[in-house]
Amino acid sequence: KDALVNIPFKILSFQHSCYFHGDMSAIAAMIDSNKYLQKLDIYRILEMDRDDITTLCSAIHHHPSLVDVSITGCFSRLGNEMLRSLLRTDELKLEKLSMPENALLGIRTGINVCTQLADFLSTNPRLKEL
């Protein structure tokens, strides 16, 4: 982590079956320290928990230039919670959000993801691609 903090990457990509279990703070620190970051790609980092969601979403919400986020195949149970946490603010700067393979249908939880997305899109014109 220390080797990557304060290096001006435009894209950060984390991939393949890394188990963090509460240590998303390392990724959040890299996001926070890089004010030039525009794209974040997280692929198959498995079993993120609620603390990871809070930490990651806070880093995304407060980043000044991050406009493209892709979170693929990271959630088997908490995908809806991740989406709700990302969309909870009208100040989100994202232009592109991709969350495939994250069990977002809400079939088991009773949460209507389509309603959440419609409400967010009606108040956030920056998001151009979902």
Residue pairs with C-beta under 8 A, 6 or more apart in sequence:
1 26
1 29
1 30
4 30
5 29
5 30
5 33
6 33
6 34
7 34
8 34
8 35
8 36
9 34
9 36
9 37
10 36
10 37
10 38
10 39
11 37
11 38
11 39
11 40
11 41
12 27
12 30
12 31
12 34
12 37
12 39
12 40
12 41
13 40
13 41
13 42
13 43
14 27
14 41
14 42
14 43
14 45
15 41
15 42
15 43
15 44
15 45
16 43
16 44
17 44
17 45
17 46
18 45
18 46
19 45
19 46
19 47
20 27
20 45
20 47
20 48
20 52
21 47
21 49
21 52
22 49
22 51
22 52
23 52
24 48
24 51
24 52
24 55
24 56
25 55
27 42
27 56
27 59
28 55
28 56
28 58
28 59
31 37
31 40
31 59
31 60
31 63
31 66
32 59
32 62
32 63
35 63
35 64
35 65
36 65
37 63
37 65
37 66
38 65
38 66
38 67
38 68
39 66
39 67
39 68
39 69
39 70
40 60
40 66
40 68
40 69
40 70
41 70
41 72
42 56
42 69
42 70
42 71
42 72
42 74
43 70
43 72
43 73
43 74
44 72
44 73
44 74
45 74
46 74
47 76
48 56
48 74
48 75
48 78
48 82
49 78
50 78
50 81
53 78
53 81
53 82
53 85
54 85
56 82
57 82
57 85
57 86
57 88
60 66
60 69
60 86
60 92
60 94
61 86
61 89
61 91
61 92
63 93
64 93
65 93
66 93
66 94
67 93
67 94
67 95
67 96
68 94
68 95
68 96
69 86
69 94
69 96
69 97
69 98
70 96
70 97
70 98
70 99
71 82
71 98
71 99
71 102
72 98
72 99
72 100
72 101
72 102
73 100
73 101
73 102
74 82
74 102
75 82
75 102
75 103
76 103
77 103
79 99
79 102
79 103
79 104
80 103
80 104
80 106
80 109
80 111
80 113
82 99
82 102
83 99
83 102
83 104
83 113
83 116
84 111
84 116
86 92
86 97
87 116
87 117
87 120
90 123
90 124
92 124
92 126
92 127
93 126
94 126
94 127
95 126
95 127
95 128
95 129
96 127
96 128
96 129
96 130
97 127
97 129
97 130
98 129
98 130
104 113
105 113
106 112
106 113
117 130
120 127
121 127
121 130
